[in-house]
Amino acid sequence: MQGRLLALGSVALAGAIMASVAIGASNALAAPPPVPATVTSVVPNSGPMAGGTSVTINYTCGTGINSYVFGRSGTVITGSVIPCSPYGYNSLTVQTPAVQRVGTVDVYLGSCRGSIPTSCVWSPKTKADQYTYTG
């Protein structure tokens, strides 16, 4: 009977909201989607096109992050999941990648399932997440 639905019903929550509940023989419930982090600052916020600058990315907590990217078209760097501090003080120190031209890019933090960028939930774009590459 694996994967078969045995019962379906509704439960009243807080007296007004109805939620469907399925009770069955499935192995596990699907994991909820990850909650994105929000970048609050990038320090320093500029450096050379050659890359290699040590940068601290400060952020508010989401579900946890395991990826970052400088610019939407940059290479996604993925590693181990970094859990969020319950106290709100979260930072990640990384090396900037090299780029081909000067300009400002947004720095995004991601919670990714696998190494495919489309499987990621990225932090929202903010003024605080900008990094400027100089000549």
N, C-alpha and C positions, 0 to 999 in steps of 0.2 A: 504494500500500500504506500510505498515511499512516493512522496510528491503529490499524493491525492488530498484533496480538500475534504475534510470530514464534517465540518460544521461552519456555518456562516451566520453571523448575527450582528446586532448593533448594540452599542453601549452608550448611554447618556453620560456625557462628561460635563460637570459643572452645571447640570440642569438645562443646558441649552444646546450644546454642541453634540452632534451625533457622530460617532466614529464606527466604522465597520471593523469587525474583529473576525479574523479567520483562525480557527483552531484546526490544526491538521497534523499530518505526519511528515511535513517537510523537515529537512535537516537543520536549517537555520534561517533566520530572518535576514533580509538584505540589510547591509550596513547603511546607516543614514549618510547622505552626502556630506562631504567635509565642509567646514565653515572656513572661509578665507581669513587670513591674517590681514592687517592693514599696516602698511609701512608708515612710520611716524617721523623718521629722519634717516638720512644717509650721510655718514660722517667719515672722511671729508666728502663733499658733494661735487668734487671735480678732480681730474687727474689726466695724465697723458694718454694719447691714443694707443701707445705701446702696451697699455694695460699693466698689470702687476701691482697696482696700488692696493694696499690693505684698506678695506672699507668696512665700517661697522654699520649694519642695517638694524635699526631699532624698529620694533613693531608691536602692535597690540595682538593679543592672542586670538587665534582661530582654533581649529581642531588640532593643529600641529603642522609643521612645514617640513618638506623634504626636498624642495627645489627652489632655485632662484634663477632669474634671467635679467640681463641688462638689455632693455629694449625688446619689443615684441618679436622682432625677427632674429634675435640673438640665439646663441646656443643655450639650451636648457641644461643647467648643472643640477644633477640629482644625487642625493646621498641618503643617509639614514634619517628617519623621522626625528625631528627635534621637537620634543614636547614643550608646551607653553607653561610658563610660570603662572601659578594662580594669583600672584601678586601684581601682574601686569608689567613687569620689567623684563622684556625679552629683547635679546640682541643676537646677531649672527655676524661674525667677522669673516669676510671673504676676500679673494683677490679679484680685481677687475679683469675682465677679458680684453684682449686687444681688439681694436676696431679699425676700419679703413678711412674714416673721416671724422673731423671735429663735429661736435654737436651735443645736444642734450637728449638723453634717453630716460625712460621711466624704468625703475627697478621694481620687479615683481617677485613676490614670494608665492610659492605654490604648494598645494597639497595634492600630490599626484599618485595615481594608482598605476604603477609600471613606469616605463621610461618614455612613453609617448606623450608629447605636450598636450594633445587634445584630451587626454585623460585627467588633466589637471584642473583644479579650481584655483584661479589666480587672485591675488590681492587686487582690490580696486585701484584704479589710477588716482593719484593725489598729487598736489604740489610738493608735498614732503618727500616723494619717492624719486625725485629727479637727480640725475648724475650727469655732469657736463664733461665731455672729453675735450681736451685742449690740444693744441698743436705741439 
